[in-house]
Amino acid sequence: MTFQIEIQNEAAYPLDEALLITAARTVLADAFTDGDFALTVVVTDDNAVAALNRQYRQVDAPTDVLSFPAGTPPVEFDDEPRYLGDLVIGYPYASAQASREGHALNDSLALLVVHGTLHLLGYDHDTLERRGKMWAAQERALKTLNIPVEIVPALESGTHGETELD
């Protein structure tokens, strides 16, 4: 079983790329017992995230993370891992959010990757039952990563989003 996680950080924002990869792999390892999977994490500016948020969610504002699932079932090509989709993180937004809440930036970014990866896998928090399942999976991942679960409530009050490319 392999997980290919690509980090695209064209602006060279200061971050722990290895931690973000480990965060995504932690979620995937909890979800799958076999198979090869891939996803991409794009770290970009607030303008790019706001444009995507406007286009796909009709929300005219930046946010911390957007999830773009590749499809159900995951996209498959011969001799390639199943592609789960893309996460887009607004670095300035996430950085300001971490600073405001008094959290370590890399822990907050890892939480966003965990949260976004769960959305790629079909988790959601739109009902109490689904939220409970998502929060349990998120907590397992954070504990594995040694990230304090106390950072979740503050960050969950933000206006991050998930969408699907059609």
Secondary structure, DSSP 4 states (H G I P E B T S, - for coil): -EEEEEEE-TT-----HHHHHHHHHHHHHHH-SS-EEEEEEEEE-HHHHHHHHHHHH---S--SEEEEE--SSPB--TTSPEEEEEEEEEHHHHHHHHHHHT--HHHHHHHHHHHHHHHHTT---SSHHHHHHHHHHHHHHHHHTT--TTHHHHHHTS--EE----
